[in-house]
Every structure is written in C-alpha cells, then in structure tokens.
Amino acid sequence: YNPAVTLAVWMRGRCSSADAPFYMIAQWVAAAVAGLLALYLKGMPEITPMTPNVVYALIVEFLFTFALAYVVLNSAISKNTAGNSFYGLAIGFTVVIAAYSAGAISGGAFNPAIALGITVMGISAVSNIWIFLVANFLGGAVAALVFNALNPDDK
C-alpha cells in the first residue's frame, strides 16, 4: 500500500488510469486513519519530531524508493516472473535493508503514505513532508522509466 509503487505500476501500464487515483486515495486515507488510531490508542507521544538533513534524506528516500518500486516491478509485475513464489521475500528484504540502511538518516519511509502517517503522529514535522513526497514519487517514477527502458517487450 504505497502510492509511489502505485505510480510505478501505473506508469508500467499494469494499473489503469481510472483505478490508480482511487488506490492512492485509499492508501493516503488509510495512513492518516492509522496515524490517528495510533495516537488514540497510545496517546500523544512525548517526542521531538525528527529533523533530517534535507539533502541526505532526499537522496536515501529517492534511492530506496526506487529500489523498492524496481523490485516490485521485477518480481511481482513482470511477465518474466509471473507466478513466482519469491516476490514477497524480494520485496520484504528490500524494505528491511532500506530501513536498516537509511532509517537513521530520514526515518525510513520509502512510502508517501507512511510519511503522512508519521506526520499525523508527530514523529516527523509537517514542514518535512515535502522531502518524502518529492523523493518517493520521483523514485517510483524513475523506477518505472528504467524498467520500461530495460524491458520493452514486457508489455
């Protein structure tokens, strides 16, 4: 449930223009509700919102969102790997590696919906959400462009 991956799948041509916006809206609403529910259940945490270095955060969020979207396109969407049983591991390992590698730098969202959720919860400042939106959507879009360029016959 990642709007950046949904963008990549749409750009890949495997999600219709009619469906993609509704998937993204559902992902955003779910993230906001989850953030609010976590606040309700746990109470307002006494934390200082993270203040990432903008350049480093943009770089790691872009790179790992690109990696995540590219792995999804190759393992779960490509005709060359249709019916495989490893896509979950490939995607899961990508997320784990990304979180361990970049979590301390940017918070490790790699997903604009997660960025919304952590902003609603106060873990990230509202002024930082643009970092995630720009880097995540750009990472997803570039992953689709690269996949399409390297796999022109996989339609």
DRENKOL-335481 format. One record per residue (C-alpha): residue number from 1; chain; residue in three letters; z, x, y. Coordinates in steps of 0.5 Angstrom, whole numbers, plus 500, padded with zeros to 3 digits. Layout:
BEGIN
<r rovex="NUM" romar="A" lolum="Ala" pz="Z" px="X" py="Y"/>
...
//
This chain:
BEGIN
<r rovex="1" romar="A" lolum="Tyr" pz="500" px="500" py="500"/>
<r rovex="2" romar="A" lolum="Asn" pz="497" px="505" py="505"/>
<r rovex="3" romar="A" lolum="Pro" pz="493" px="503" py="511"/>
<r rovex="4" romar="A" lolum="Ala" pz="490" px="510" py="511"/>
<r rovex="5" romar="A" lolum="Val" pz="488" px="509" py="504"/>
<r rovex="6" romar="A" lolum="Thr" pz="485" px="502" py="505"/>
<r rovex="7" romar="A" lolum="Leu" pz="481" px="505" py="511"/>
<r rovex="8" romar="A" lolum="Ala" pz="478" px="511" py="506"/>
<r rovex="9" romar="A" lolum="Val" pz="477" px="506" py="500"/>
<r rovex="10" romar="A" lolum="Trp" pz="473" px="501" py="505"/>
<r rovex="11" romar="A" lolum="Met" pz="469" px="507" py="508"/>
<r rovex="12" romar="A" lolum="Arg" pz="468" px="509" py="501"/>
<r rovex="13" romar="A" lolum="Gly" pz="465" px="502" py="500"/>
<r rovex="14" romar="A" lolum="Arg" pz="470" px="499" py="495"/>
<r rovex="15" romar="A" lolum="Cys" pz="473" px="494" py="499"/>
<r rovex="16" romar="A" lolum="Ser" pz="470" px="489" py="503"/>
<r rovex="17" romar="A" lolum="Ser" pz="470" px="489" py="511"/>
<r rovex="18" romar="A" lolum="Ala" pz="473" px="482" py="510"/>
<r rovex="19" romar="A" lolum="Asp" pz="478" px="484" py="506"/>
<r rovex="20" romar="A" lolum="Ala" pz="480" px="491" py="509"/>
<r rovex="21" romar="A" lolum="Pro" pz="484" px="488" py="515"/>
<r rovex="22" romar="A" lolum="Phe" pz="488" px="483" py="511"/>
<r rovex="23" romar="A" lolum="Tyr" pz="490" px="488" py="507"/>
<r rovex="24" romar="A" lolum="Met" pz="492" px="493" py="513"/>
<r rovex="25" romar="A" lolum="Ile" pz="496" px="487" py="516"/>
<r rovex="26" romar="A" lolum="Ala" pz="499" px="485" py="510"/>
<r rovex="27" romar="A" lolum="Gln" pz="501" px="493" py="509"/>
<r rovex="28" romar="A" lolum="Trp" pz="504" px="493" py="516"/>
<r rovex="29" romar="A" lolum="Val" pz="508" px="487" py="516"/>
<r rovex="30" romar="A" lolum="Ala" pz="511" px="489" py="509"/>
<r rovex="31" romar="A" lolum="Ala" pz="513" px="495" py="512"/>
<r rovex="32" romar="A" lolum="Ala" pz="516" px="492" py="518"/>
<r rovex="33" romar="A" lolum="Val" pz="520" px="487" py="514"/>
<r rovex="34" romar="A" lolum="Ala" pz="522" px="492" py="509"/>
<r rovex="35" romar="A" lolum="Gly" pz="525" px="496" py="515"/>
<r rovex="36" romar="A" lolum="Leu" pz="528" px="490" py="518"/>
<r rovex="37" romar="A" lolum="Leu" pz="531" px="489" py="511"/>
<r rovex="38" romar="A" lolum="Ala" pz="534" px="496" py="510"/>
<r rovex="39" romar="A" lolum="Leu" pz="537" px="495" py="517"/>
<r rovex="40" romar="A" lolum="Tyr" pz="540" px="488" py="515"/>
<r rovex="41" romar="A" lolum="Leu" pz="543" px="491" py="508"/>
<r rovex="42" romar="A" lolum="Lys" pz="545" px="498" py="510"/>
<r rovex="43" romar="A" lolum="Gly" pz="547" px="496" py="518"/>
<r rovex="44" romar="A" lolum="Met" pz="545" px="501" py="523"/>
<r rovex="45" romar="A" lolum="Pro" pz="545" px="508" py="521"/>
<r rovex="46" romar="A" lolum="Glu" pz="548" px="513" py="526"/>
<r rovex="47" romar="A" lolum="Ile" pz="543" px="518" py="526"/>
<r rovex="48" romar="A" lolum="Thr" pz="539" px="521" py="531"/>
<r rovex="49" romar="A" lolum="Pro" pz="531" px="520" py="531"/>
<r rovex="50" romar="A" lolum="Met" pz="527" px="526" py="528"/>
<r rovex="51" romar="A" lolum="Thr" pz="523" px="530" py="534"/>
<r rovex="52" romar="A" lolum="Pro" pz="518" px="533" py="530"/>
<r rovex="53" romar="A" lolum="Asn" pz="514" px="539" py="533"/>
<r rovex="54" romar="A" lolum="Val" pz="507" px="535" py="535"/>
<r rovex="55" romar="A" lolum="Val" pz="502" px="540" py="533"/>
<r rovex="56" romar="A" lolum="Tyr" pz="505" px="542" py="526"/>
<r rovex="57" romar="A" lolum="Ala" pz="507" px="534" py="525"/>
<r rovex="58" romar="A" lolum="Leu" pz="499" px="532" py="527"/>
<r rovex="59" romar="A" lolum="Ile" pz="497" px="538" py="522"/>
<r rovex="60" romar="A" lolum="Val" pz="501" px="536" py="516"/>
<r rovex="61" romar="A" lolum="Glu" pz="500" px="529" py="517"/>
<r rovex="62" romar="A" lolum="Phe" pz="493" px="530" py="517"/>
<r rovex="63" romar="A" lolum="Leu" pz="492" px="535" py="511"/>
<r rovex="64" romar="A" lolum="Phe" pz="497" px="531" py="506"/>
<r rovex="65" romar="A" lolum="Thr" pz="494" px="524" py="508"/>
<r rovex="66" romar="A" lolum="Phe" pz="487" px="527" py="507"/>
<r rovex="67" romar="A" lolum="Ala" pz="489" px="530" py="500"/>
<r rovex="68" romar="A" lolum="Leu" pz="493" px="523" py="498"/>
<r rovex="69" romar="A" lolum="Ala" pz="486" px="519" py="500"/>
<r rovex="70" romar="A" lolum="Tyr" pz="482" px="524" py="497"/>
<r rovex="71" romar="A" lolum="Val" pz="486" px="524" py="490"/>
<r rovex="72" romar="A" lolum="Val" pz="486" px="516" py="490"/>
<r rovex="73" romar="A" lolum="Leu" pz="478" px="516" py="492"/>
<r rovex="74" romar="A" lolum="Asn" pz="477" px="521" py="486"/>
<r rovex="75" romar="A" lolum="Ser" pz="482" px="519" py="481"/>
<r rovex="76" romar="A" lolum="Ala" pz="482" px="511" py="482"/>
<r rovex="77" romar="A" lolum="Ile" pz="476" px="509" py="485"/>
<r rovex="78" romar="A" lolum="Ser" pz="470" px="514" py="483"/>
<r rovex="79" romar="A" lolum="Lys" pz="466" px="511" py="478"/>
<r rovex="80" romar="A" lolum="Asn" pz="466" px="518" py="474"/>
<r rovex="81" romar="A" lolum="Thr" pz="474" px="517" py="473"/>
<r rovex="82" romar="A" lolum="Ala" pz="473" px="509" py="471"/>
<r rovex="83" romar="A" lolum="Gly" pz="478" px="507" py="466"/>
<r rovex="84" romar="A" lolum="Asn" pz="482" px="513" py="466"/>
<r rovex="85" romar="A" lolum="Ser" pz="490" px="514" py="465"/>
<r rovex="86" romar="A" lolum="Phe" pz="492" px="519" py="469"/>
<r rovex="87" romar="A" lolum="Tyr" pz="491" px="516" py="476"/>
<r rovex="88" romar="A" lolum="Gly" pz="498" px="515" py="477"/>
<r rovex="89" romar="A" lolum="Leu" pz="500" px="522" py="476"/>
<r rovex="90" romar="A" lolum="Ala" pz="495" px="525" py="480"/>
<r rovex="91" romar="A" lolum="Ile" pz="497" px="520" py="486"/>
<r rovex="92" romar="A" lolum="Gly" pz="504" px="521" py="484"/>
<r rovex="93" romar="A" lolum="Phe" pz="504" px="528" py="484"/>
<r rovex="94" romar="A" lolum="Thr" pz="500" px="529" py="491"/>
<r rovex="95" romar="A" lolum="Val" pz="506" px="525" py="494"/>
<r rovex="96" romar="A" lolum="Val" pz="511" px="529" py="491"/>
<r rovex="97" romar="A" lolum="Ile" pz="508" px="535" py="493"/>
<r rovex="98" romar="A" lolum="Ala" pz="507" px="533" py="500"/>
<r rovex="99" romar="A" lolum="Ala" pz="514" px="530" py="501"/>
<r rovex="100" romar="A" lolum="Tyr" pz="517" px="537" py="499"/>
<r rovex="101" romar="A" lolum="Ser" pz="512" px="541" py="503"/>
<r rovex="102" romar="A" lolum="Ala" pz="512" px="537" py="509"/>
<r rovex="103" romar="A" lolum="Gly" pz="518" px="533" py="509"/>
<r rovex="104" romar="A" lolum="Ala" pz="522" px="537" py="514"/>
<r rovex="105" romar="A" lolum="Ile" pz="516" px="538" py="519"/>
<r rovex="106" romar="A" lolum="Ser" pz="514" px="531" py="520"/>
<r rovex="107" romar="A" lolum="Gly" pz="518" px="526" py="516"/>
<r rovex="108" romar="A" lolum="Gly" pz="513" px="526" py="511"/>
<r rovex="109" romar="A" lolum="Ala" pz="510" px="519" py="512"/>
<r rovex="110" romar="A" lolum="Phe" pz="503" px="520" py="510"/>
<r rovex="111" romar="A" lolum="Asn" pz="502" px="513" py="511"/>
<r rovex="112" romar="A" lolum="Pro" pz="502" px="509" py="518"/>
<r rovex="113" romar="A" lolum="Ala" pz="506" px="503" py="514"/>
<r rovex="114" romar="A" lolum="Ile" pz="511" px="508" py="513"/>
<r rovex="115" romar="A" lolum="Ala" pz="511" px="511" py="520"/>
<r rovex="116" romar="A" lolum="Leu" pz="512" px="503" py="522"/>
<r rovex="117" romar="A" lolum="Gly" pz="518" px="502" py="517"/>
<r rovex="118" romar="A" lolum="Ile" pz="522" px="509" py="519"/>
<r rovex="119" romar="A" lolum="Thr" pz="520" px="507" py="527"/>
<r rovex="120" romar="A" lolum="Val" pz="523" px="500" py="526"/>
<r rovex="121" romar="A" lolum="Met" pz="529" px="503" py="522"/>
<r rovex="122" romar="A" lolum="Gly" pz="530" px="508" py="528"/>
<r rovex="123" romar="A" lolum="Ile" pz="529" px="514" py="524"/>
<r rovex="124" romar="A" lolum="Ser" pz="523" px="516" py="528"/>
<r rovex="125" romar="A" lolum="Ala" pz="523" px="515" py="535"/>
<r rovex="126" romar="A" lolum="Val" pz="518" px="510" py="538"/>
<r rovex="127" romar="A" lolum="Ser" pz="514" px="515" py="542"/>
<r rovex="128" romar="A" lolum="Asn" pz="513" px="519" py="536"/>
<r rovex="129" romar="A" lolum="Ile" pz="509" px="513" py="532"/>
<r rovex="130" romar="A" lolum="Trp" pz="502" px="515" py="535"/>
<r rovex="131" romar="A" lolum="Ile" pz="503" px="522" py="531"/>
<r rovex="132" romar="A" lolum="Phe" pz="503" px="518" py="525"/>
<r rovex="133" romar="A" lolum="Leu" pz="497" px="513" py="527"/>
<r rovex="134" romar="A" lolum="Val" pz="492" px="519" py="529"/>
<r rovex="135" romar="A" lolum="Ala" pz="494" px="524" py="524"/>
<r rovex="136" romar="A" lolum="Asn" pz="494" px="519" py="518"/>
<r rovex="137" romar="A" lolum="Phe" pz="488" px="514" py="520"/>
<r rovex="138" romar="A" lolum="Leu" pz="484" px="521" py="521"/>
<r rovex="139" romar="A" lolum="Gly" pz="486" px="524" py="515"/>
<r rovex="140" romar="A" lolum="Gly" pz="484" px="518" py="511"/>
<r rovex="141" romar="A" lolum="Ala" pz="477" px="517" py="514"/>
<r rovex="142" romar="A" lolum="Val" pz="475" px="524" py="513"/>
<r rovex="143" romar="A" lolum="Ala" pz="477" px="524" py="506"/>
<r rovex="144" romar="A" lolum="Ala" pz="472" px="518" py="505"/>
<r rovex="145" romar="A" lolum="Leu" pz="467" px="522" py="509"/>
<r rovex="146" romar="A" lolum="Val" pz="468" px="528" py="505"/>
<r rovex="147" romar="A" lolum="Phe" pz="468" px="524" py="498"/>
<r rovex="148" romar="A" lolum="Asn" pz="462" px="520" py="500"/>
<r rovex="149" romar="A" lolum="Ala" pz="458" px="527" py="502"/>
<r rovex="150" romar="A" lolum="Leu" pz="460" px="530" py="496"/>
<r rovex="151" romar="A" lolum="Asn" pz="459" px="524" py="491"/>
<r rovex="152" romar="A" lolum="Pro" pz="453" px="521" py="494"/>
<r rovex="153" romar="A" lolum="Asp" pz="451" px="518" py="487"/>
<r rovex="154" romar="A" lolum="Asp" pz="458" px="515" py="486"/>
<r rovex="155" romar="A" lolum="Lys" pz="456" px="508" py="489"/>
//
